[in-house]
Amino acid sequence: MIVDDRVIYDRILVEPEHQRRGLGGRIMRALEAATGSLGKGALVATADGQALYHTLGWRTQSPYTTAIIPG
């Protein structure tokens, strides 16, 4: 998705049985190559995902917290 000058990467997932094989990095590099001229990237990551994104040169802009309003 593209919002203003940001390419928003959303719902990117490598199933657990396929993790730790370099697939996530290859997926992200392919997405970055395909969208590179469209703007800056943004995403929300789990702690494991954040470790991967840091190795790819991404940096943390701010922490993310989810909140819900109880029913």
All heavy atoms as a GROMACS GRO file, in nm:
protein
  541
    1MET      N    1   0.084  -0.115   0.000
    1MET     CA    2   0.000   0.000   0.000
    1MET      C    3   0.090   0.124   0.000
    1MET      O    4   0.196   0.123   0.060
    1MET     CB    5  -0.088  -0.002   0.127
    1MET     CG    6  -0.164   0.124   0.148
    1MET     SD    7  -0.256   0.139   0.305
    1MET     CE    8  -0.310  -0.022   0.341
    2ILE      N    9   0.047   0.228  -0.064
    2ILE     CA   10   0.123   0.353  -0.068
    2ILE      C   11   0.038   0.463  -0.004
    2ILE      O   12  -0.077   0.483  -0.044
    2ILE     CB   13   0.162   0.391  -0.211
    2ILE    CG1   14   0.245   0.280  -0.273
    2ILE    CG2   15   0.236   0.525  -0.212
    2ILE    CD1   16   0.268   0.295  -0.420
    3VAL      N   17   0.094   0.532   0.094
    3VAL     CA   18   0.026   0.642   0.161
    3VAL      C   19   0.122   0.760   0.159
    3VAL      O   20   0.232   0.752   0.214
    3VAL     CB   21  -0.012   0.607   0.307
    3VAL    CG1   22  -0.076   0.726   0.376
    3VAL    CG2   23  -0.102   0.485   0.311
    4ASP      N   24   0.080   0.867   0.092
    4ASP     CA   25   0.166   0.984   0.075
    4ASP      C   26   0.299   0.939   0.014
    4ASP      O   27   0.301   0.885  -0.093
    4ASP     CB   28   0.183   1.061   0.206
    4ASP     CG   29   0.050   1.118   0.257
    4ASP    OD1   30  -0.035   1.154   0.173
    4ASP    OD2   31   0.032   1.125   0.379
    5ASP      N   32   0.410   0.959   0.086
    5ASP     CA   33   0.540   0.920   0.031
    5ASP      C   34   0.592   0.792   0.098
    5ASP      O   35   0.711   0.765   0.097
    5ASP     CB   36   0.641   1.032   0.046
    5ASP     CG   37   0.678   1.060   0.192
    5ASP    OD1   38   0.598   1.024   0.281
    5ASP    OD2   39   0.784   1.118   0.216
    6ARG      N   40   0.503   0.712   0.154
    6ARG     CA   41   0.542   0.590   0.226
    6ARG      C   42   0.488   0.466   0.157
    6ARG      O   43   0.371   0.460   0.121
    6ARG     CB   44   0.489   0.589   0.370
    6ARG     CG   45   0.537   0.702   0.454
    6ARG     CD   46   0.671   0.672   0.511
    6ARG     NE   47   0.715   0.785   0.593
    6ARG     CZ   48   0.836   0.796   0.637
    6ARG    NH1   49   0.925   0.706   0.612
    6ARG    NH2   50   0.871   0.901   0.708
    7VAL      N   51   0.574   0.368   0.141
    7VAL     CA   52   0.530   0.235   0.099
    7VAL      C   53   0.512   0.156   0.228
    7VAL      O   54   0.606   0.140   0.306
    7VAL     CB   55   0.636   0.166   0.010
    7VAL    CG1   56   0.592   0.025  -0.025
    7VAL    CG2   57   0.661   0.248  -0.116
    8ILE      N   58   0.390   0.111   0.254
    8ILE     CA   59   0.357   0.042   0.378
    8ILE      C   60   0.363  -0.109   0.351
    8ILE      O   61   0.288  -0.162   0.270
    8ILE     CB   62   0.216   0.078   0.430
    8ILE    CG1   63   0.198   0.230   0.435
    8ILE    CG2   64   0.190   0.012   0.564
    8ILE    CD1   65   0.291   0.303   0.526
    9TYR      N   66   0.456  -0.176   0.418
    9TYR     CA   67   0.468  -0.321   0.406
    9TYR      C   68   0.382  -0.381   0.517
    9TYR      O   69   0.398  -0.349   0.634
    9TYR     CB   70   0.614  -0.364   0.424
    9TYR     CG   71   0.705  -0.307   0.318
    9TYR    CD1   72   0.770  -0.186   0.336
    9TYR    CD2   73   0.726  -0.377   0.199
    9TYR    CE1   74   0.854  -0.135   0.237
    9TYR    CE2   75   0.809  -0.326   0.101
    9TYR     CZ   76   0.873  -0.205   0.121
    9TYR     OH   77   0.955  -0.154   0.024
   10ASP      N   78   0.287  -0.466   0.481
   10ASP     CA   79   0.190  -0.516   0.578
   10ASP      C   80   0.164  -0.664   0.558
   10ASP      O   81   0.156  -0.712   0.444
   10ASP     CB   82   0.060  -0.438   0.562
   10ASP     CG   83  -0.041  -0.466   0.670
   10ASP    OD1   84  -0.002  -0.498   0.784
   10ASP    OD2   85  -0.162  -0.456   0.641
   11ARG      N   86   0.154  -0.737   0.667
   11ARG     CA   87   0.118  -0.878   0.669
   11ARG      C   88   0.215  -0.966   0.591
   11ARG      O   89   0.174  -1.054   0.516
   11ARG     CB   90  -0.026  -0.898   0.621
   11ARG     CG   91  -0.123  -0.826   0.711
   11ARG     CD   92  -0.263  -0.846   0.671
   11ARG     NE   93  -0.348  -0.760   0.753
   11ARG     CZ   94  -0.475  -0.781   0.773
   11ARG    NH1   95  -0.535  -0.882   0.716
   11ARG    NH2   96  -0.544  -0.698   0.847
   12ILE      N   97   0.342  -0.938   0.609
   12ILE     CA   98   0.446  -1.020   0.548
   12ILE      C   99   0.485  -1.126   0.650
   12ILE      O  100   0.514  -1.092   0.765
   12ILE     CB  101   0.566  -0.934   0.507
   12ILE    CG1  102   0.521  -0.829   0.406
   12ILE    CG2  103   0.678  -1.021   0.451
   12ILE    CD1  104   0.619  -0.716   0.387
   13LEU      N  105   0.484  -1.249   0.609
   13LEU     CA  106   0.500  -1.358   0.705
   13LEU      C  107   0.573  -1.474   0.641
   13LEU      O  108   0.551  -1.506   0.524
   13LEU     CB  109   0.359  -1.402   0.748
   13LEU     CG  110   0.340  -1.536   0.815
   13LEU    CD1  111   0.395  -1.533   0.957
   13LEU    CD2  112   0.193  -1.571   0.818
   14VAL      N  113   0.663  -1.532   0.717
   14VAL     CA  114   0.725  -1.659   0.678
   14VAL      C  115   0.678  -1.761   0.781
   14VAL      O  116   0.696  -1.742   0.901
   14VAL     CB  117   0.880  -1.649   0.676
   14VAL    CG1  118   0.941  -1.785   0.646
   14VAL    CG2  119   0.925  -1.546   0.574
   15GLU      N  120   0.614  -1.866   0.736
   15GLU     CA  121   0.563  -1.968   0.826
   15GLU      C  122   0.678  -2.026   0.910
   15GLU      O  123   0.790  -2.039   0.860
   15GLU     CB  124   0.494  -2.080   0.747
   15GLU     CG  125   0.368  -2.036   0.675
   15GLU     CD  126   0.254  -2.002   0.769
   15GLU    OE1  127   0.254  -2.050   0.885
   15GLU    OE2  128   0.164  -1.929   0.727
   16PRO      N  129   0.650  -2.060   1.036
   16PRO     CA  130   0.755  -2.106   1.127
   16PRO      C  131   0.843  -2.218   1.072
   16PRO      O  132   0.965  -2.216   1.091
   16PRO     CB  133   0.678  -2.152   1.251
   16PRO     CG  134   0.554  -2.068   1.249
   16PRO     CD  135   0.521  -2.050   1.103
   17GLU      N  136   0.786  -2.312   1.001
   17GLU     CA  137   0.868  -2.423   0.950
   17GLU      C  138   0.964  -2.382   0.839
   17GLU      O  139   1.052  -2.458   0.800
   17GLU     CB  140   0.779  -2.540   0.904
   17GLU     CG  141   0.689  -2.508   0.787
   17GLU     CD  142   0.550  -2.457   0.826
   17GLU    OE1  143   0.530  -2.412   0.941
   17GLU    OE2  144   0.461  -2.460   0.738
   18HIS      N  145   0.949  -2.259   0.788
   18HIS     CA  146   1.038  -2.209   0.683
   18HIS      C  147   1.129  -2.095   0.730
   18HIS      O  148   1.206  -2.041   0.651
   18HIS     CB  149   0.955  -2.163   0.563
   18HIS     CG  150   0.871  -2.271   0.505
   18HIS    ND1  151   0.923  -2.379   0.436
   18HIS    CD2  152   0.737  -2.292   0.509
   18HIS    CE1  153   0.826  -2.459   0.398
   18HIS    NE2  154   0.712  -2.408   0.442
   19GLN      N  155   1.120  -2.058   0.858
   19GLN     CA  156   1.199  -1.948   0.911
   19GLN      C  157   1.345  -1.990   0.930
   19GLN      O  158   1.377  -2.108   0.933
   19GLN     CB  159   1.140  -1.900   1.043
   19GLN     CG  160   1.005  -1.834   1.026
   19GLN     CD  161   0.939  -1.795   1.156
   19GLN    OE1  162   0.988  -1.825   1.264
   19GLN    NE2  163   0.825  -1.727   1.147
   20ARG      N  164   1.430  -1.888   0.945
   20ARG     CA  165   1.574  -1.905   0.971
   20ARG      C  166   1.648  -1.968   0.852
   20ARG      O  167   1.747  -2.037   0.869
   20ARG     CB  168   1.599  -1.987   1.098
   20ARG     CG  169   1.521  -1.947   1.221
   20ARG     CD  170   1.549  -1.811   1.275
   20ARG     NE  171   1.691  -1.791   1.304
   20ARG     CZ  172   1.748  -1.673   1.317
   20ARG    NH1  173   1.678  -1.564   1.302
   20ARG    NH2  174   1.876  -1.662   1.343
   21ARG      N  175   1.596  -1.944   0.731
   21ARG     CA  176   1.660  -1.996   0.610
   21ARG      C  177   1.693  -1.886   0.510
   21ARG      O  178   1.732  -1.915   0.398
   21ARG     CB  179   1.570  -2.100   0.542
   21ARG     CG  180   1.540  -2.219   0.629
   21ARG     CD  181   1.452  -2.317   0.557
   21ARG     NE  182   1.415  -2.426   0.646
   21ARG     CZ  183   1.335  -2.524   0.612
   21ARG    NH1  184   1.285  -2.529   0.489
   21ARG    NH2  185   1.305  -2.619   0.697
   22GLY      N  186   1.670  -1.760   0.550
   22GLY     CA  187   1.701  -1.648   0.461
   22GLY      C  188   1.585  -1.605   0.374
   22GLY      O  189   1.598  -1.509   0.299
   23LEU      N  190   1.472  -1.675   0.383
   23LEU     CA  191   1.358  -1.642   0.297
   23LEU      C  192   1.302  -1.502   0.326
   23LEU      O  193   1.272  -1.426   0.234
   23LEU     CB  194   1.249  -1.748   0.313
   23LEU     CG  195   1.126  -1.732   0.226
   23LEU    CD1  196   1.162  -1.729   0.078
   23LEU    CD2  197   1.025  -1.842   0.255
   24GLY      N  198   1.290  -1.468   0.455
   24GLY     CA  199   1.237  -1.336   0.490
   24GLY      C  200   1.320  -1.223   0.432
   24GLY      O  201   1.266  -1.125   0.380
   25GLY      N  202   1.451  -1.236   0.440
   25GLY     CA  203   1.539  -1.135   0.383
   25GLY      C  204   1.524  -1.124   0.232
   25GLY      O  205   1.520  -1.014   0.177
   26ARG      N  206   1.512  -1.238   0.166
   26ARG     CA  207   1.495  -1.236   0.020
   26ARG      C  208   1.361  -1.174  -0.019
   26ARG      O  209   1.353  -1.098  -0.116
   26ARG     CB  210   1.509  -1.377  -0.036
   26ARG     CG  211   1.654  -1.426  -0.033
   26ARG     CD  212   1.676  -1.550  -0.118
   26ARG     NE  213   1.603  -1.666  -0.070
   26ARG     CZ  214   1.648  -1.753   0.020
   26ARG    NH1  215   1.767  -1.737   0.073
   26ARG    NH2  216   1.574  -1.856   0.057
   27ILE      N  217   1.257  -1.204   0.059
   27ILE     CA  218   1.126  -1.143   0.031
   27ILE      C  219   1.134  -0.992   0.045
   27ILE      O  220   1.088  -0.918  -0.042
   27ILE     CB  221   1.018  -1.201   0.125
   27ILE    CG1  222   0.989  -1.346   0.091
   27ILE    CG2  223   0.890  -1.117   0.120
   27ILE    CD1  224   0.904  -1.419   0.194
   28MET      N  225   1.193  -0.945   0.154
   28MET     CA  226   1.201  -0.801   0.177
   28MET      C  227   1.286  -0.732   0.072
   28MET      O  228   1.250  -0.624   0.024
   28MET     CB  229   1.253  -0.772   0.317
   28MET     CG  230   1.154  -0.800   0.428
   28MET     SD  231   0.993  -0.720   0.405
   28MET     CE  232   1.041  -0.546   0.410
   29ARG      N  233   1.397  -0.792   0.033
   29ARG     CA  234   1.481  -0.731  -0.071
   29ARG      C  235   1.405  -0.723  -0.203
   29ARG      O  236   1.416  -0.624  -0.275
   29ARG     CB  237   1.610  -0.809  -0.086
   29ARG     CG  238   1.706  -0.784   0.028
   29ARG     CD  239   1.841  -0.851   0.004
   29ARG     NE  240   1.920  -0.847   0.125
   29ARG     CZ  241   1.934  -0.949   0.209
   29ARG    NH1  242   1.876  -1.065   0.185
   29ARG    NH2  243   2.007  -0.937   0.318
   30ALA      N  244   1.327  -0.826  -0.236
   30ALA     CA  245   1.248  -0.824  -0.360
   30ALA      C  246   1.142  -0.715  -0.354
   30ALA      O  247   1.121  -0.642  -0.452
   30ALA     CB  248   1.185  -0.960  -0.385
   31LEU      N  249   1.074  -0.703  -0.239
   31LEU     CA  250   0.973  -0.597  -0.225
   31LEU      C  251   1.036  -0.459  -0.232
   31LEU      O  252   0.981  -0.369  -0.297
   31LEU     CB  253   0.898  -0.614  -0.092
   31LEU     CG  254   0.801  -0.731  -0.085
   31LEU    CD1  255   0.752  -0.751   0.058
   31LEU    CD2  256   0.685  -0.711  -0.180
   32GLU      N  257   1.150  -0.441  -0.167
   32GLU     CA  258   1.219  -0.312  -0.172
   32GLU      C  259   1.261  -0.279  -0.314
   32GLU      O  260   1.249  -0.164  -0.358
   32GLU     CB  261   1.339  -0.313  -0.080
   32GLU     CG  262   1.302  -0.314   0.068
   32GLU     CD  263   1.423  -0.339   0.158
   32GLU    OE1  264   1.529  -0.382   0.110
   32GLU    OE2  265   1.408  -0.316   0.279
   33ALA      N  266   1.308  -0.378  -0.389
   33ALA     CA  267   1.349  -0.354  -0.527
   33ALA      C  268   1.228  -0.316  -0.613
   33ALA      O  269   1.237  -0.227  -0.698
   33ALA     CB  270   1.417  -0.478  -0.584
   34ALA      N  271   1.116  -0.381  -0.589
   34ALA     CA  272   0.995  -0.355  -0.668
   34ALA      C  273   0.932  -0.220  -0.637
   34ALA      O  274   0.869  -0.160  -0.723
   34ALA     CB  275   0.893  -0.467  -0.646
   35THR      N  276   0.949  -0.172  -0.514
   35THR     CA  277   0.882  -0.048  -0.472
   35THR      C  278   0.980   0.065  -0.444
   35THR      O  279   0.936   0.174  -0.406
   35THR     CB  280   0.798  -0.073  -0.345
   35THR    OG1  281   0.883  -0.116  -0.240
   35THR    CG2  282   0.689  -0.176  -0.370
   36GLY      N  283   1.107   0.044  -0.464
   36GLY     CA  284   1.211   0.139  -0.425
   36GLY      C  285   1.192   0.281  -0.470
   36GLY      O  286   1.220   0.374  -0.396
   37SER      N  287   1.143   0.303  -0.590
   37SER     CA  288   1.130   0.440  -0.640
   37SER      C  289   0.998   0.505  -0.597
   37SER      O  290   0.975   0.621  -0.626
   37SER     CB  291   1.138   0.440  -0.792
   37SER     OG  292   1.028   0.368  -0.847
   38LEU      N  293   0.913   0.432  -0.525
   38LEU     CA  294   0.782   0.484  -0.489
   38LEU      C  295   0.782   0.566  -0.360
   38LEU      O  296   0.689   0.638  -0.333
   38LEU     CB  297   0.681   0.369  -0.476
   38LEU     CG  298   0.660   0.288  -0.604
   38LEU    CD1  299   0.566   0.171  -0.575
   38LEU    CD2  300   0.604   0.375  -0.715
   39GLY      N  301   0.884   0.551  -0.277
   39GLY     CA  302   0.890   0.627  -0.153
   39GLY      C  303   0.960   0.551  -0.043
   39GLY      O  304   1.014   0.443  -0.064
   40LYS      N  305   0.959   0.608   0.074
   40LYS     CA  306   1.020   0.546   0.191
   40LYS      C  307   0.932   0.434   0.241
   40LYS      O  308   0.811   0.439   0.230
   40LYS     CB  309   1.037   0.650   0.302
   40LYS     CG  310   1.126   0.766   0.263
   40LYS     CD  311   1.129   0.868   0.374
   40LYS     CE  312   1.211   0.988   0.334
   40LYS     NZ  313   1.211   1.092   0.436
   41GLY      N  314   0.994   0.331   0.301
   41GLY     CA  315   0.919   0.218   0.353
   41GLY      C  316   0.880   0.238   0.498
   41GLY      O  317   0.948   0.308   0.573
   42ALA      N  318   0.770   0.175   0.538
   42ALA     CA  319   0.726   0.175   0.677
   42ALA      C  320   0.659   0.041   0.706
   42ALA      O  321   0.596  -0.017   0.618
   42ALA     CB  322   0.628   0.288   0.702
   43LEU      N  323   0.677  -0.007   0.829
   43LEU     CA  324   0.612  -0.131   0.870
   43LEU      C  325   0.608  -0.139   1.021
   43LEU      O  326   0.674  -0.063   1.091
   43LEU     CB  327   0.683  -0.253   0.812
   43LEU     CG  328   0.834  -0.271   0.836
   43LEU    CD1  329   0.863  -0.325   0.973
   43LEU    CD2  330   0.890  -0.365   0.731
   44VAL      N  331   0.529  -0.231   1.071
   44VAL     CA  332   0.524  -0.264   1.213
   44VAL      C  333   0.578  -0.405   1.223
   44VAL      O  334   0.541  -0.492   1.144
   44VAL     CB  335   0.380  -0.257   1.267
   44VAL    CG1  336   0.373  -0.306   1.411
   44VAL    CG2  337   0.327  -0.115   1.256
   45ALA      N  338   0.666  -0.430   1.320
   45ALA     CA  339   0.733  -0.560   1.327
   45ALA      C  340   0.726  -0.621   1.466
   45ALA      O  341   0.725  -0.550   1.566
   45ALA     CB  342   0.880  -0.544   1.288
   46THR      N  343   0.723  -0.754   1.469
   46THR     CA  344   0.742  -0.826   1.594
   46THR      C  345   0.888  -0.810   1.636
   46THR      O  346   0.972  -0.762   1.558
   46THR     CB  347   0.712  -0.975   1.575
   46THR    OG1  348   0.807  -1.029   1.481
   46THR    CG2  349   0.570  -0.998   1.525
   47ALA      N  350   0.921  -0.856   1.755
   47ALA     CA  351   1.060  -0.850   1.800
   47ALA      C  352   1.150  -0.931   1.707
   47ALA      O  353   1.260  -0.887   1.670
   47ALA     CB  354   1.072  -0.900   1.943
   48ASP      N  355   1.106  -1.050   1.667
   48ASP     CA  356   1.185  -1.132   1.574
   48ASP      C  357   1.198  -1.063   1.439
   48ASP      O  358   1.306  -1.060   1.380
   48ASP     CB  359   1.123  -1.270   1.555
   48ASP     CG  360   1.136  -1.358   1.677
   48ASP    OD1  361   1.225  -1.331   1.760
   48ASP    OD2  362   1.059  -1.454   1.687
   49GLY      N  363   1.088  -1.006   1.391
   49GLY     CA  364   1.092  -0.935   1.264
   49GLY      C  365   1.182  -0.814   1.270
   49GLY      O  366   1.257  -0.785   1.177
   50GLN      N  367   1.178  -0.744   1.382
   50GLN     CA  368   1.262  -0.625   1.397
   50GLN      C  369   1.410  -0.660   1.386
   50GLN      O  370   1.487  -0.588   1.323
   50GLN     CB  371   1.233  -0.558   1.531
   50GLN     CG  372   1.300  -0.424   1.546
   50GLN     CD  373   1.261  -0.355   1.676
   50GLN    OE1  374   1.219  -0.419   1.773
   50GLN    NE2  375   1.273  -0.225   1.678
   51ALA      N  376   1.448  -0.773   1.443
   51ALA     CA  377   1.588  -0.817   1.431
   51ALA      C  378   1.626  -0.838   1.284
   51ALA      O  379   1.733  -0.797   1.240
   51ALA     CB  380   1.609  -0.945   1.511
   52LEU      N  381   1.537  -0.898   1.208
   52LEU     CA  382   1.561  -0.919   1.064
   52LEU      C  383   1.572  -0.784   0.993
   52LEU      O  384   1.667  -0.761   0.917
   52LEU     CB  385   1.450  -1.002   1.001
   52LEU     CG  386   1.446  -1.001   0.847
   52LEU    CD1  387   1.569  -1.070   0.789
   52LEU    CD2  388   1.319  -1.061   0.794
   53TYR      N  389   1.477  -0.696   1.016
   53TYR     CA  390   1.476  -0.567   0.946
   53TYR      C  391   1.600  -0.485   0.977
   53TYR      O  392   1.654  -0.418   0.888
   53TYR     CB  393   1.348  -0.490   0.976
   53TYR     CG  394   1.224  -0.566   0.933
   53TYR    CD1  395   1.120  -0.590   1.020
   53TYR    CD2  396   1.213  -0.618   0.804
   53TYR    CE1  397   1.008  -0.662   0.981
   53TYR    CE2  398   1.103  -0.690   0.765
   53TYR     CZ  399   1.000  -0.712   0.853
   53TYR     OH  400   0.891  -0.784   0.813
   54HIS      N  401   1.650  -0.493   1.099
   54HIS     CA  402   1.773  -0.421   1.132
   54HIS      C  403   1.890  -0.473   1.050
   54HIS      O  404   1.975  -0.395   1.006
   54HIS     CB  405   1.803  -0.430   1.281
   54HIS     CG  406   1.719  -0.338   1.364
   54HIS    ND1  407   1.727  -0.334   1.500
   54HIS    CD2  408   1.625  -0.247   1.330
   54HIS    CE1  409   1.641  -0.244   1.546
   54HIS    NE2  410   1.578  -0.191   1.445
   55THR      N  411   1.897  -0.605   1.026
   55THR     CA  412   2.007  -0.659   0.944
   55THR      C  413   1.995  -0.614   0.799
   55THR      O  414   2.094  -0.614   0.726
   55THR     CB  415   2.013  -0.813   0.947
   55THR    OG1  416   1.897  -0.868   0.882
   55THR    CG2  417   2.024  -0.866   1.088
   56LEU      N  418   1.874  -0.573   0.757
   56LEU     CA  419   1.852  -0.526   0.620
   56LEU      C  420   1.867  -0.375   0.607
   56LEU      O  421   1.844  -0.319   0.501
   56LEU     CB  422   1.711  -0.567   0.574
   56LEU     CG  423   1.685  -0.717   0.567
   56LEU    CD1  424   1.539  -0.745   0.535
   56LEU    CD2  425   1.776  -0.783   0.464
   57GLY      N  426   1.906  -0.309   0.719
   57GLY     CA  427   1.930  -0.166   0.712
   57GLY      C  428   1.813  -0.078   0.756
   57GLY      O  429   1.822   0.044   0.752
   58TRP      N  430   1.703  -0.139   0.798
   58TRP     CA  431   1.591  -0.062   0.851
   58TRP      C  432   1.628  -0.013   0.991
   58TRP      O  433   1.711  -0.071   1.057
   58TRP     CB  434   1.466  -0.148   0.859
   58TRP     CG  435   1.406  -0.185   0.727
   58TRP    CD1  436   1.461  -0.267   0.633
   58TRP    CD2  437   1.281  -0.143   0.675
   58TRP    NE1  438   1.376  -0.279   0.526
   58TRP    CE2  439   1.264  -0.203   0.550
   58TRP    CE3  440   1.180  -0.060   0.724
   58TRP    CZ2  441   1.152  -0.182   0.471
   58TRP    CZ3  442   1.068  -0.041   0.645
   58TRP    CH2  443   1.054  -0.100   0.520
   59ARG      N  444   1.562   0.092   1.038
   59ARG     CA  445   1.585   0.139   1.174
   59ARG      C  446   1.450   0.161   1.241
   59ARG      O  447   1.350   0.188   1.177
   59ARG     CB  448   1.668   0.266   1.178
   59ARG     CG  449   1.605   0.385   1.113
   59ARG     CD  450   1.696   0.507   1.121
   59ARG     NE  451   1.640   0.617   1.046
   59ARG     CZ  452   1.550   0.703   1.095
   59ARG    NH1  453   1.507   0.691   1.218
   59ARG    NH2  454   1.504   0.801   1.021
   60THR      N  455   1.451   0.151   1.372
   60THR     CA  456   1.329   0.171   1.450
   60THR      C  457   1.301   0.320   1.463
   60THR      O  458   1.386   0.395   1.510
   60THR     CB  459   1.343   0.107   1.590
   60THR    OG1  460   1.368  -0.032   1.574
   60THR    CG2  461   1.217   0.127   1.672
   61GLN      N  462   1.183   0.360   1.421
   61GLN     CA  463   1.142   0.500   1.432
   61GLN      C  464   1.078   0.524   1.569
   61GLN      O  465   1.105   0.624   1.634
   61GLN     CB  466   1.041   0.534   1.322
   61GLN     CG  467   0.992   0.677   1.322
   61GLN     CD  468   1.099   0.774   1.279
   61GLN    OE1  469   1.186   0.741   1.198
   61GLN    NE2  470   1.096   0.894   1.332
   62SER      N  471   0.994   0.432   1.612
   62SER     CA  472   0.931   0.442   1.743
   62SER      C  473   0.874   0.306   1.781
   62SER      O  474   0.843   0.225   1.693
   62SER     CB  475   0.820   0.547   1.744
   62SER     OG  476   0.714   0.507   1.660
   63PRO      N  477   0.859   0.279   1.912
   63PRO     CA  478   0.796   0.154   1.953
   63PRO      C  479   0.648   0.156   1.916
   63PRO      O  480   0.590   0.263   1.897
   63PRO     CB  481   0.817   0.150   2.103
   63PRO     CG  482   0.844   0.290   2.143
   63PRO     CD  483   0.902   0.360   2.023
   64TYR      N  484   0.589   0.039   1.910
   64TYR     CA  485   0.449   0.025   1.872
   64TYR      C  486   0.375  -0.051   1.980
   64TYR      O  487   0.424  -0.151   2.030
   64TYR     CB  488   0.440  -0.051   1.739
   64TYR     CG  489   0.301  -0.078   1.690
   64TYR    CD1  490   0.231   0.020   1.622
   64TYR    CD2  491   0.239  -0.200   1.711
   64TYR    CE1  492   0.103  -0.003   1.575
   64TYR    CE2  493   0.111  -0.224   1.665
   64TYR     CZ  494   0.044  -0.124   1.597
   64TYR     OH  495  -0.084  -0.148   1.552
   65THR      N  496   0.258  -0.003   2.017
   65THR     CA  497   0.177  -0.069   2.118
   65THR      C  498   0.036  -0.084   2.064
   65THR      O  499  -0.019   0.008   2.004
   65THR     CB  500   0.173   0.015   2.247
   65THR    OG1  501   0.306   0.032   2.292
   65THR    CG2  502   0.091  -0.052   2.353
   66THR      N  503  -0.022  -0.199   2.089
   66THR     CA  504  -0.162  -0.222   2.052
   66THR      C  505  -0.249  -0.203   2.174
   66THR      O  506  -0.215  -0.250   2.283
   66THR     CB  507  -0.180  -0.366   1.999
   66THR    OG1  508  -0.097  -0.382   1.884
   66THR    CG2  509  -0.323  -0.392   1.961
   67ALA      N  510  -0.360  -0.136   2.158
   67ALA     CA  511  -0.455  -0.117   2.267
   67ALA      C  512  -0.594  -0.157   2.218
   67ALA      O  513  -0.626  -0.143   2.100
   67ALA     CB  514  -0.457   0.030   2.311
   68ILE      N  515  -0.673  -0.211   2.308
   68ILE     CA  516  -0.811  -0.245   2.274
   68ILE      C  517  -0.905  -0.183   2.377
   68ILE      O  518  -0.865  -0.156   2.490
   68ILE     CB  519  -0.834  -0.398   2.268
   68ILE    CG1  520  -0.805  -0.462   2.404
   68ILE    CG2  521  -0.747  -0.461   2.160
   68ILE    CD1  522  -0.849  -0.605   2.412
   69ILE      N  523  -1.027  -0.162   2.335
   69ILE     CA  524  -1.131  -0.118   2.427
   69ILE      C  525  -1.212  -0.242   2.463
   69ILE      O  526  -1.272  -0.303   2.375
   69ILE     CB  527  -1.220  -0.010   2.362
   69ILE    CG1  528  -1.135   0.112   2.324
   69ILE    CG2  529  -1.335   0.027   2.456
   69ILE    CD1  530  -1.210   0.216   2.243
   70PRO      N  531  -1.211  -0.283   2.589
   70PRO     CA  532  -1.283  -0.405   2.627
   70PRO      C  533  -1.432  -0.393   2.594
   70PRO      O  534  -1.491  -0.286   2.609
   70PRO     CB  535  -1.262  -0.415   2.778
   70PRO     CG  536  -1.152  -0.320   2.810
   70PRO     CD  537  -1.145  -0.221   2.702
   71GLY      N  538  -1.488  -0.507   2.550
   71GLY     CA  539  -1.627  -0.515   2.506
   71GLY      C  540  -1.726  -0.467   2.604
   71GLY      O  541  -1.835  -0.432   2.584
   0.00000   0.00000   0.00000
